[in-house]
Amino acid sequence: MRWLVLCLVVVPVVTADGRLPNDTLPLHYDLHLEVTGLGLNDYSYRGNVSIRIAIVRDTDQIVLHNLGNTLRSIRVRRCRDGVPIPHQLLETDEASEQLRIRTDRVLDRVHDQTIQLVIEFNNTLGEDHMGFYRTQYRGHKRVPMVVATTHFQPSYARMAFPCFDEPGLKSTFQITIVSNASYLVASNTPIETISWLLDGYKVVRFERTPPMQTYLVSFLVANFTSVHAMSPSGVKVGVLAPPKDEKMLQYSLQAATTLLTSLEQYTGQKLGLKKLDHAAIPAFGNAMENWGLVSYDEQFLVLSANAHRLQRSQAVLTIAHETAHQLFGNRVGPAWWSYLWLSEGFATYFEILLGSEAYPELLPLEESFAVRHMRPALLADAYEGAHPLTVEPLAADSVRIEMLFDTITYSKAGCILRMINCSIGEREFKRGVRRYLETYRDGIVSPDDLYGSFRQELPEGPTVEQIFRSWTDKPGYPVVAVERLNSSHARFRQQRYQQEEEATRDTVSRWYIPITYYTNSSAGKFEYRPAFWMSESDQELVVQLEMDWQDVLIVNPRQIGFYRVEYDDRGWNSIVDILSLLPPVVQAKLVDDAFVLARVGQVGYEICLEILQELAANPNPVPWLIAMAEENVGFLQRVLQSDQFDRFVAGFVGEMFGLAETFTRSLFQSQALERAFDWWARLGDSTGRGESKSGSSGNSQRSACPPLSVEKIVEGLLSPDEAVRDRLFARLKCQPRQANGPLLLALERVSESKLLPFGKLLAVLESMIKSYPGHLLHPIVRFLGTVDPVEMGRDGQRLQQLLNIIIHEVTDPGEAAEVQKLIVKNASVLGVNFPAHANTVMTSTISWRMKQVPKLREFVAESRMASYYGKQDDPAVVREGGR
């Protein structure tokens, strides 16, 4: 912080958890900003914030947040009579990001009641996509056009103006912005007045906002245009974008209006705002739900008339997610980041629900949940150190808070909400959601408030609160082992899924598990609503089911429950026999469970290979997409190192090209085709084939992969746009294995030049290694080995998270030794038990490979898999040895 003051007094640091003491609470902000130099390449701005503050407890201190604002003056006065209150500015640890003011007398809760804090400050628009920052687009004749915009979540509002920057503190805001007269100026609410100044500037004053958190405040100053529509409920919906994109905003405008209407109809709640703008911000990266002025990366709002269905699907999902936030998170917000899932879980749930209702041809409900959320959440929740949905206690540690914006908080929470819906029924679920929104409108909530909103009692089972707590208060999920005992009875066992076969078993964690199932005799009766529940006290349960001895038994067929299922040999064999007759979403669940459980030794990989052959007989993009994931066929392909298996996989890839012309191209169908292209590049050179049974082949093959320069790699690494990074990862995958030099140089350049905060670079590396560990693990480990442990120590939590992913991808002793050396070098910043845990995981994987790979190669050579696509080659043609 930079403070231009004369009197400083040193005091102890703040509360132990870094939170504000909350003796004083904000009621209202008047924020005045002067942003007048954009057209002159002057990125400085002046500000004045006046905060009306309630005295909650007698105190002689006012504590709020400030980071990077140069303070020009501070004034404090009592509201009821305007009497000034003498004060001093206290010096605090800069890392606390807090501004502490000591008054010369105690502020009395009864006598003073409310005070006015006025702070004048200066700042500059940065380029790091935090706080009030600047970006740009290319205008007429490719002239750079500056855009001043905001990104405040989770704790960046303090970088734009001094404020009480915690999610549990809701206040009203009245914002005034002085800017160039020609610029579009927008904020959370409609414009109240515009005053034109003689020197080519204007003063734009916005209407007072509803009570809201600081992280939802937003403003935009740019040379933008806009298109508008009126929703049936009277909300003016707008899409804001650069003038060059004006003709490509109609699809997103229609989607935004339709999805808002669907949300209001489902919840029975009006938005409570007069307008809802959606702004296309250059290089924003993703989206942010600012109340009334939502920010998006341009790709989600700017769509041409012939936009690819994949882009349209992503646009619908993203707009639906941010629209849902206007109620879930904005109108009713979590009291602290510990409960972030209350906001993100509902937004995730409704992105699929609203999107599939309005655009079923793009987003079929069941398949979209399965592909987009269920599988990624199960993978993320399996890692050692995964966090529960409700994270308590949670200190005001910005790094730890930012790490909560992950797959567990989004996708797992959305899946749990869907599980609750199917367990109690749509009618009761909708009643509970409406009661929750009505009761806590404009308020802040904890999980207890949500649980208490569902009053449905299940006839034979747990309460809704018990179900919620079972899944939100602890990490992980169960594997339900199913053993058929006779023609009508089966034994069910539950145990937490753990990724390594030789790990110390968790025998304590248990859940309330909704058991849904399919048998020939039950005729779909129990596919969605639970037939019965396993309770937290049930490690084992024997139950009579509606089935005969000849029936096939499939548990959790529609992926309603957040768990995996293991069968005995008879169970798996009966499933394989009818796999091609099952719905695609059921096939996808079975494929994923089989591969994931095989990797930890609970299922034989022979079952997985038989499943692949059955899928090849009747390929469908949904189970194909799951099967061909990097963690499934990708892992098996890397460890087998078998030409014959590669040829089968290449033919399996070819099936997607053969079906391409018949696709209606939903989201996951387009993703399957994209993945097929990736696999084609991965396998084409080594196999020389990829022909499907239908004869489709080389016409779909990509051209040779051009080499990547260091500059191009750096550009991709620095991009906030996930799509840009994904394209970079795809290009990196198809580079020759020995051509890792440019990637290493690019990583070193980004690290040494501080172009990207090191914690964010570690997050990028995490995404990179998940995309193709077989090719990218070695250069990433080599790069990490060059980083000073002191630098690593500043982001120890993120480093351990990355290493936890790396150790599960190590498949040979050479890699293990390299990773072990990296762990030893940085042991001081890692958890005490992590080195031993890492050694156990890597040893287990290598041991499995040594024992199982020869058997699997033999199985591939002897099975019809070797000749499934075209002429069988000599079964002796196998790449022996390791990498």
Order of alpha helices (4+ residues) and beta strands (2+ residues): beta-beta-beta-beta-beta-beta-beta-beta-beta-beta-beta-beta-beta-beta-beta-beta-beta-beta-alpha-beta-beta-beta-alpha-beta-alpha-alpha-alpha-alpha-alpha-alpha-beta-alpha-alpha-beta-beta-beta-beta-beta-beta-beta-beta-alpha-alpha-alpha-alpha-alpha-alpha-alpha-alpha-alpha-alpha-alpha-alpha-alpha-alpha-alpha-alpha
